[in-house]
Amino acid sequence: MYDSNSKGISYTAGFFILIALAIAGIVIGTMLSIPIWTSMTGKSIMGMKDELGNPAYSNAFKLMQSVSTLFGFLIPAIITAALLNRKPYNLLGFTKGVRWKQIGLVFAIMFMALFISTSFGYFNQHIPVSPSWKIQFQKLEDEYNSQVQAIMQLKTFGDYMLGLVIMGLLPALCEETLFRGGLQNFLTRSTQKPWLAILIVSVLFSAVHFSFYGFLPRMLLGVALGLIYYYTGSLWLSILAHFFNNAIAVSQFYFSNSASLKQMAQENPSLPLVYLGLIAIPFAVALLVLLKKISRPQQESNLSIDDIRDKAPWEINN
């Protein structure tokens, strides 16, 4: 599925090039984090692991997180898109316009997803695993939660606003560019199977967070974000949806001054919340169908001659 701006590199190759560049970007981001850590904390890199949960170094963690996110997600996706296409931002979905109706539906979909993720978290908790694996999984969860608590030192309103940018907006922008604008987009164009691409990339999206007990809720989030991108073709809408999800978590840290209520609900949900999440599924599906319906006329009106000849991923089977 090429257009007049394609450079001749296949989207299958682009998919694997992006994965390779993302791995390289993570390595580069890690290397750049070393001088950030030593200069901001005065401590050697050898002792960083023991200090990951120390809130005294919250600013260092924030900056390191930002650098890793940029180099591991955003930059590799833009470079790969530039290798594949003369209009990389158009290829990724940055230039697709949005409407207020779409924005409203996206917020409604993500609101439903909050309840559904609670049910998925409950089922995730009850997946049978061996005692030894359970200990390892819990250790990873504890380390992750400790790091989050250290970064989420939101004592003032200024800290809260900064948290929304660093832990809310930046991950949403960078991760959506990599996973939806890049990986899902390229895989959809390559296989002509949008649902397969959405599922595969959603699994990858959840796996990179290295959280067993949060795997199913994050995979659900990935599917919802993937469908929003697929139905609308706009990367901005999936970024907005992702930011909405992140902003709720950051806000809960700030207003509760404790661990995220959302995370607590997923890890130890009550049965009424589980049932409520199951009830929310058909409503979320209906909202997604409506989003697809109102987005189609806009897509068709924006089709160029090249688009008509070579449809974009979100127009396959529409």
Stockholm file with secondary structure:
# STOCKHOLM 1.0

chainA/1-318         MYDSNSKGISYTAGFFILIALAIAGIVIGTMLSIPIWTSMTGKSIMGMKDELGNPAYSNAFKLMQSVSTLFGFLIPAIITAALLNRKPYNLLGFTKGVRWKQIGLVFAIMFMALFISTSFGYFNQHIPVSPSWKIQFQKLEDEYNSQVQAIMQLKTFGDYMLGLVIMGLLPALCEETLFRGGLQNFLTRSTQKPWLAILIVSVLFSAVHFSFYGFLPRMLLGVALGLIYYYTGSLWLSILAHFFNNAIAVSQFYFSNSASLKQMAQENPSLPLVYLGLIAIPFAVALLVLLKKISRPQQESNLSIDDIRDKAPWEINN
#=GR chainA/1-318 SS CCCTTBCSCCHHHHHHHHHHHHHHHHHHHHHHHHHHHHHHHCCCGGGTGGGTTCGGGHHHHHHHHHHHHIIIIIHHHHHHHHHHBSSHHHHHTTTCCCCHHHHHHHHHHHHHHHHHHHHHHHHHHTSCCCHHHHHHHHHHHHHHHHHHHHHCCCCSHHHHHHHIIIIIIHHHHHHHIIIIIIIIHHHHHHHSCHHHHHHHHHHHHHHTTTCSTTHHHHHHHHHHHHHHHHHHCCHHHHHHHHHHHHHHHHHHHHHHSSSCHHHHHHHSCCHHHHHHHHHHHHHHHHHHHHHHHHHHHHHHHTCCHHHHHSCCGGGTTC
#=GC SS_cons         CCCTTBCSCCHHHHHHHHHHHHHHHHHHHHHHHHHHHHHHHCCCGGGTGGGTTCGGGHHHHHHHHHHHHIIIIIHHHHHHHHHHBSSHHHHHTTTCCCCHHHHHHHHHHHHHHHHHHHHHHHHHHTSCCCHHHHHHHHHHHHHHHHHHHHHCCCCSHHHHHHHIIIIIIHHHHHHHIIIIIIIIHHHHHHHSCHHHHHHHHHHHHHHTTTCSTTHHHHHHHHHHHHHHHHHHCCHHHHHHHHHHHHHHHHHHHHHHSSSCHHHHHHHSCCHHHHHHHHHHHHHHHHHHHHHHHHHHHHHHHTCCHHHHHSCCGGGTTC
//
